[in-house]
Amino acid sequence: MQFDLVDLRLFLAVADDRSITHGAARVHLALPSASARIKAMEETLGIALLKRGRRGVELTAAGENLLGHARVIVHNVETMRGDLQAFARGLKASVHLLANTSGLSEYLPKLLAAFLQDHPHVNIDVEERESSEIATAIASGAADLGLAAEYALPDIDRANCLQRRSSGSCGRAAG
């Protein structure tokens, strides 16, 4: 089964308008092209999606089922497109934060709640790790920030690490 977004948008328009003619016009397709696309969908599935009549079309049970799925798919694609456009415009950001158990339970809940309230465009993916793993993950680029017990960190050049943090190559774990 290979449908593209044009097929699904066409199907939605036809279902909403109860007309292949009107649905085709709504998605800017010529009627013969729209009719061929609907027919190809039905042939691919091996079942009729529409009952064609003189006064338009009605959805079959399979058509009703496809309608629900098509709405979800098209909605998710539009949501994805909006999210990605926000990233492209710099209106959204995503941060991967590692924290040890203590930091996760004691420090981060209040700090993150306040930060996210002030910065709703930032998505923070928080993951619990052992303190000893956090610096390595940050240095390798597997995480952006970390909260760890300083005594558990390997010997690293913290001054150099702080200078290079903005490049994403290293970050300093907090104590």
C-alpha positions as CSV (number, residue, x, y, z in Angstrom):
1,M,0.0,0.0,0.0
2,Q,1.6,3.2,-1.1
3,F,-0.4,6.4,-0.6
4,D,1.1,9.8,-0.6
5,L,-0.1,13.0,1.1
6,V,-1.8,14.1,-2.1
7,D,-3.9,10.9,-2.1
8,L,-4.9,11.3,1.5
9,R,-5.7,15.0,1.2
10,L,-7.7,14.2,-1.9
11,F,-9.6,11.5,-0.1
12,L,-10.3,13.8,2.8
13,A,-11.6,16.5,0.4
14,V,-13.8,14.1,-1.5
15,A,-15.2,12.6,1.8
16,D,-15.9,16.1,3.2
17,D,-17.5,17.4,0.0
18,R,-19.2,14.0,-0.9
19,S,-18.1,14.7,-4.4
20,I,-15.0,13.8,-6.4
21,T,-15.5,16.9,-8.6
22,H,-15.6,19.3,-5.7
23,G,-12.9,17.4,-3.7
24,A,-10.6,17.5,-6.8
25,A,-11.1,21.2,-7.2
26,R,-10.4,21.8,-3.5
27,V,-7.0,20.1,-3.7
28,H,-6.2,21.7,-7.1
29,L,-6.3,18.5,-9.2
30,A,-8.0,17.9,-12.5
31,L,-11.0,15.6,-12.2
32,P,-9.5,12.8,-14.3
33,S,-6.4,12.8,-12.2
34,A,-8.4,12.8,-9.0
35,S,-10.6,10.0,-10.2
36,A,-7.6,7.9,-11.2
37,R,-5.9,8.5,-7.8
38,I,-9.0,7.3,-5.9
39,K,-9.4,4.3,-8.2
40,A,-5.7,3.4,-7.6
41,M,-6.2,3.6,-3.9
42,E,-9.2,1.3,-4.1
43,E,-7.2,-1.1,-6.4
44,T,-4.2,-1.1,-4.0
45,L,-6.4,-1.9,-1.1
46,G,-8.6,-4.4,-3.0
47,I,-11.8,-2.7,-1.7
48,A,-14.2,0.1,-2.7
49,L,-13.8,3.2,-0.6
50,L,-16.6,5.1,-2.2
51,K,-20.1,4.4,-3.5
52,R,-20.5,6.5,-6.6
53,G,-23.9,7.8,-7.5
54,R,-25.6,10.6,-9.5
55,R,-25.6,12.9,-6.6
56,G,-22.0,12.4,-5.5
57,V,-20.3,9.8,-3.4
58,E,-20.8,8.1,-0.1
59,L,-18.1,6.4,2.0
60,T,-18.2,2.6,2.4
61,A,-17.3,1.1,5.7
62,A,-13.7,0.8,4.5
63,G,-13.9,4.4,3.4
64,E,-15.0,5.5,6.8
65,N,-12.2,3.6,8.4
66,L,-9.6,5.2,6.0
67,L,-11.1,8.6,6.7
68,G,-10.2,8.4,10.4
69,H,-6.7,7.3,9.7
70,A,-6.2,9.9,6.9
71,R,-7.3,12.7,9.3
72,V,-4.8,11.6,11.9
73,I,-2.0,11.2,9.4
74,V,-2.6,14.6,7.7
75,H,-3.0,16.3,11.1
76,N,0.3,14.7,12.4
77,V,2.1,15.8,9.2
78,E,0.9,19.4,9.6
79,T,1.8,19.4,13.3
80,M,5.3,18.1,12.4
81,R,5.7,20.7,9.7
82,G,4.7,23.5,12.1
83,D,7.1,22.2,14.8
84,L,10.0,22.0,12.3
85,Q,9.3,25.4,10.9
86,A,9.5,26.8,14.5
87,F,12.9,25.2,14.9
88,A,14.0,26.6,11.5
89,R,13.0,30.1,12.7
90,G,14.7,29.6,16.0
91,L,11.5,29.7,18.0
92,K,12.0,26.2,19.4
93,A,14.9,24.5,20.9
94,S,15.6,21.0,22.3
95,V,18.1,20.2,25.1
96,H,19.2,16.8,26.3
97,L,19.9,17.0,30.0
98,L,21.4,14.2,32.1
99,A,21.1,14.2,35.8
100,N,22.0,11.9,38.7
101,T,19.3,10.6,41.0
102,S,19.9,13.3,43.6
103,G,19.8,16.1,41.1
104,L,16.7,14.7,39.4
105,S,14.7,14.4,42.6
106,E,16.0,17.4,44.6
107,Y,17.1,20.2,42.3
108,L,15.6,19.9,38.9
109,P,11.8,19.7,39.5
110,K,11.5,23.4,40.7
111,L,14.3,24.7,38.5
112,L,12.8,23.1,35.3
113,A,9.3,24.1,36.1
114,A,10.3,27.7,36.5
115,F,12.5,27.6,33.4
116,L,9.9,25.9,31.2
117,Q,7.3,28.4,32.3
118,D,9.5,31.3,31.2
119,H,10.7,29.4,28.0
120,P,7.8,27.3,26.7
121,H,9.6,27.0,23.3
122,V,12.3,24.9,24.8
123,N,11.9,21.1,25.0
124,I,14.0,19.5,27.6
125,D,14.6,15.7,27.4
126,V,15.8,14.7,30.9
127,E,17.5,11.3,31.5
128,E,18.8,9.8,34.7
129,R,22.4,8.6,34.6
130,E,25.2,7.8,37.0
131,S,27.3,10.8,37.8
132,S,30.4,9.1,36.3
133,E,28.6,8.7,32.9
134,I,27.4,12.2,32.6
135,A,30.7,14.0,31.8
136,T,31.6,11.4,29.2
137,A,28.1,11.7,27.6
138,I,28.5,15.5,27.4
139,A,32.0,15.4,26.1
140,S,31.0,13.0,23.3
141,G,28.0,15.1,22.3
142,A,25.4,12.6,23.5
143,A,24.0,15.2,25.9
144,D,23.9,19.0,26.1
145,L,23.9,19.5,29.8
146,G,24.5,17.5,33.0
147,L,23.9,17.7,36.7
148,A,26.3,15.4,38.6
149,A,28.3,15.0,41.8
150,E,31.6,16.7,41.2
151,Y,33.6,14.1,43.1
152,A,32.4,11.4,40.7
153,L,33.6,13.2,37.6
154,P,36.8,12.2,35.9
155,D,39.8,14.6,35.9
156,I,38.9,17.0,33.1
157,D,40.1,20.5,32.2
158,R,37.1,22.3,33.6
159,A,38.2,25.8,32.3
160,N,38.7,24.4,28.8
161,C,35.4,22.6,29.1
162,L,33.6,25.7,30.0
163,Q,35.1,27.6,27.0
164,R,34.2,24.8,24.6
165,R,30.6,24.2,26.0
166,S,29.0,26.5,23.5
167,S,30.4,24.4,20.6
168,G,28.6,21.4,22.0
169,S,31.9,19.5,22.4
170,C,32.0,19.7,26.2
171,G,30.0,20.9,29.2
172,R,30.6,21.2,32.8
173,A,28.6,19.1,35.2
174,A,27.4,20.9,38.3
175,G,28.2,19.7,41.8
